[in-house]
Amino acid sequence: GGSGERTSTKMSVTPYWDSGPGAMNWEITPQEVKVLREEQLPGLDSVPICVCIVAYDPPVPKNVWANAEYLEITTQTLSEFRNHQIAGATEADKTQWEHRFQTVQLRKEVILERCVIPTHRGKKRISVETSCNPIILVRTTGEALDCVLVTQWPVEVKSQLEANTTYMTSLLECSPYPLCFFTFDGHLITCNPAARSVFGKTIWMQSDIFGMGERERRGLNAANEVSNGSFRIERTERRTAYENMMDSLSSEGSAFEVDLPIKRDMEDGQQNIWYCRVYAQRHKDPVTGEPIIMVSHQDVTNLRKVEGELGRMLMSEHTNKELMKHDSDVAGSLLVLLGEGWKFGDRDQEEAESPEEDETPMMKEKVSARESGEVSPSAKTAQLQGLRMCLERADDWDFNVFELEKEADGLPLQVLCWHVLCKHNLIEEFNLDHVKLVNFLRVVESGHLENPYHNATHVADVVQSMHCLLSKGGLHHYIGRLEFLAGVISACVHDFEHRGLNNDFLIKSADDWAIDSNDKSPNESHHLSSAFRILQSPECNFLHRMPQAQQMQLRKLIIDMVLATDMAEHMAIVSKLKTDLQKRIENPEDYIGEGGEVPDSLKTLILQGAIKIADIGHLYARQDVHIMWSERLEEEMWKQGDVEKNRAMKVSFLMDRDKPGVTKSQPGFVDFVVRPLFDTWVACFPECKTLMDRIISNYNYWKFKEQDAQRTNSSQQATDAAK
């Protein structure tokens, strides 16, 4: 009984009735007291072992109840058993009674003994293994008795295999933890009620314990092999843990332990994620000599929550010093995001809301605090309140990232990335290292240059757009949680260390980035290699707990997504979205997204389309935000044109300051580049139709300006002609 990791001690007991040489040794283990109701006792009559309940209160024990097997072996009736008067007890008997009373009935521990039981008439003595467990017997009258449940297994039985199975099963029955025995090829031998209540009555394969689905377990056991056609094995954390367990149990006595997130079906039909600590140990079948695996399980969800809190505390301790290097109270804001929790005092809350003038006392105090380098509690509260309200709007399509840039005091990327990862529980689900994730986000944000357009604020805007696409854009019908994580990380690093120069310039100028990438997507290749190089550093590798196979899968997804942001790949990706995705979705015989299997290649294509949509997300932003981004892009392109002029290179299209820039060509860009992508995307994901409506609204603004400019030009020409 107990938890499977039993601690045993040997102890000597002196009888309290009489002292003498009859002291004996027993094996003692701790045990949780169980409640047994009198109406449940008949169920023990079907158990093929001897069970009796005795109250060992001095001076002599009192027999309470015995099952049919015990009564048959001792050849007595239940009434005779209860009325049996114990007389002529030996010193050994008294020692045994005292030991059971003191150890089991009083201290609530379990003892295991090897002893003999005589028949009622003393004609035969049977050698048995005996287990004594503390219980509380509740009578039908409501009376509760402290008793000892004595369970005895005859050593000599008809079949040795029967004895072994009975003993094993009986031990399992009293454990509060799910316990199972499996053959080495993964088939169930037996399990206890706790396992059946957690994993269901249909458990029969070891892979069921790991919560694996059908695709995850393919090829693990002979019963699951597919005989015809090809099939794809889904590589998941659970599958990897199972394979690691089997590799670890290569020798007798070897053990393996792992924590896994497992889905549990609730009574209301919902699924709940719980953390299961799986402990496996290899044993030898005492009868056949074949290897068997004992697996125990423990729900450690609450423990993981505690570990998460400790991790956040540690993270705050590690990051506090670095964050405070910033020259404003955004350090406090970040500490709140990184684990301190939102705490606003009532007094500060009232101060933050009461003034309504253009420049409130609170605002003056905040400005004064910034200038002096000191942060008052009320100013910090206002900062945190503004940041919180801004992040609460991060689920909206018309999110204004410039407001976040202001509230986060110039650190929008790391604040928003952390917010999105926490909101979707990705840090806990994939067991990401909190401290190293913060380090990684800080390094990535600081690695973005102060370009007019390709800067950390633009990247934060792309992260927010990707968050909306993944969470409410319809993509969740086709992709899984790992793809969700890949989408957020890809958006975070997709423009890392961008210098404000396009690929065409880097290739024509034989830039180092172009040479390193062999002229293949120089910018995107550098963004990826630099980001993964940072991820390799020990202080920033927040993925170090993730299984290697899952890390490789995540890396491939990130690479495919970031490379897709190269505009040279635009038409190819739009074409694939039409042929590989849109046609499949529109085909009534294709069940993709309705329970059917989604190929990895199609998941990748969807993510590539998503990051392209997010990368030009300012096109469906609020009109004033869209105009601001368009002007910034125009300025950055003109800056490249200035460099080209200085190097006596041909100035690229739309990059000459002396000619119309990108803000004068928006209608054409939308017609020939944007519409084909968004028309296809909306056909695949109707949830994104609002994006097309917003693009058309901004398009009409530019079209009106274009027509107004043409009218003004025609009027000017007519005026000139009249002169």
Phi, psi and omega in degrees: 000179177091210190267356183097337175251079189275133175259125184247143175226151175256133181218151179253137184239134174262124183302141178268352171281306179215141173274151181180184185277008186271017180297142183231169177252143179225156173267127187240135177224146177291151182209140176282133182288132180252152178258127179238126181267148185300326181288348178272347186299321180303336178296336179281351178293336181274353181282128184280039177222165182275125179229130174217157180240126185227140171259115187267025178299137179292155013273335180226150180296156177239121178287131183252314184197154176214149181274176186298321182296316179297315181294326179291316181293320181272001176050058176212165177268168179298321179296318178296322180297316182291325184268000183296126179265119181281116181228157178064038180292138177277170177299323179296320178297315180297320178298317180296316180299314181298317182297317180292323179294309184293314188279313187270306188287326182265309185272357176059044175247168180253142173234145175244130184228154165251120183211185179236149174237130177274155170291166184300326181264007173071017182277341184211144177242132184245129177280130184221156166267131186237134174241129180246119184240138176286135176219164170244115180267120180259115179290163176296338178280352182098352179291136180250130181241134170280118184224178176238127175270112182259116180247128186230131178249117176301133180289321179261107179233172185299320184230129180295323179295321179297319179295318182295314181295318179297316180297314182296314181295319181295321176297321180294325186302325187269002181276134177284350181258149175297123180231137181219152172241133181232152167289166185289344177269008171100003181270142184289133172267305177198161177210165184264171181301326180298322178292319181293326180289330181274314188257356177097159183286346184269008180298128178213350178238149180297329180295338177298325182298328182275003178069028183280144173275182186297317182290328181292324188269000183302132178084356181284320184230153182302326183290344183255003182289146179261126187270337182229144179076176180260158177214156181255129177273124180277116181274112181230173178298322181291318179297315180297319179296321180297314180295321177297323179297313182295326177292324183287334184267046184278341182232156183297134181088352180290157185223164181210141180220139180203149173257131183228140170281125184232140178278134179238128177282122181271168182296331181276008179089351179279160177254137181238135178272125176230154180263127183245125174268113183262124177239121182238142179219139180271132178231178177243132176299122184294343181262306184270340184080359180285149178290139175229161182240125173262127182238126174242156185222149179216132176286112182245027181301312180295323177297319179295325177296318177297317178298323177296319178296318178297321178297319179293323177297316179296320180297317179298320180297319183286325187267345186304312184297316181291319182296325183289354175289340178291151189271023179208179183281010172296337175302315177296323178299315181294322178298324177296314180297327186267027167129351183281337181086155181278119179226111180241123178288149181299321182294315179294323180298316180296320180295324183287335187257338190288311185288146180233004180288167181302319179233098184282162174304325179298315181295319178299319180296321181293316179296317179298320180295321179296317183293326183273347182084001179253147182241116177280157179302318182292322178294320178296320179298317178298318178299313181295320180297316179296320180293319180296314180297324179294315181291332177294340178268005183290349178273358184265146178294330183265030178301135180258103184291338179291330174294320177295319178303321180287314183292327180273005176057046175088010179236055186289329188291308183291327178294312183291319179300314180297318180300314182293316180297321178289318183301323183262011174060027183286329181295314181286319184297320181260010175055045180287147179282113185302311185296314182289331175294317177299316178300316181298313182296323180294317180294319180297315180296318180292341180278356177272131182280166181274057175283155177300323184245302183280082181224184184295329179292319175299317181295320176299323178296320178292321177300316180295318178296319179296320177302315180293318179298317182289324187269327182223014181263007178092355183290336185295345177289342189239339185242163180254189185290324179295320178295325177299313179298318179298322179297318181291315181294320180299315178299324182294325187250004193293341178234028185300127179065025178298135184259006180081018180238137183277172184297322182299319178295316181298322180289314182295329181268006181052044179295154179304323179297321179291321179294316180297328183260005183056041178064014179259104179048063185303313181299306185297323178296321179290319178306315183291308185297321180291319180294316180290332176293321176294320180296335179285339182292139185303325184280350183240358184279082183283356180261009190295339179273350183283140177305146186301318181298321179290324176298318180294321178295319178295317180299316181298319179297317181296316179299311182298324182287312183294321177297333180290344180283352174293121183297342176295338180265005189300304185294325180296318181290319177300318179297318179293324177298322179291311187278320187268334184249304185300316181294324179292319180294322182280349180279116183294342181270355179260120186265024180299133180083356178240043182099347178283162183283134178258117181299153179301321181298325180286323175300317179297317180298318179298317179293324178296317177297322182296316182288332174291318177299313182294326184294333177247032184297339180295343180294333177250019177282172174304146191302317181293325177291318178299317180296318180298316179294321180297319178292323177295318178297319179299317180296319179295321178293322177295324178298320176295321177299323177297318179296317180298320177297317180297330180265010180059033177264161175292129182288130184290161182301133179071012184247009179263120181299335184274003181230166179303138182260201187292332180291344179267357183237016183299316180302318179293321178297319179293317183296317189260339183245313189280312185302314180303321179291311185286327176299316179293318183296315181293327176296327179277324184231085182302338179299343183262012182300326180301332179294318179295322178298320180289324177297317180297322178298314178292325178300317180297326177298311181292324180295320178297316179298320179297314180293322178296321178294321179295319178295318179298319180294318180295320179296321180293320179296320179295320178296318179295322181291325181292331179288000000 
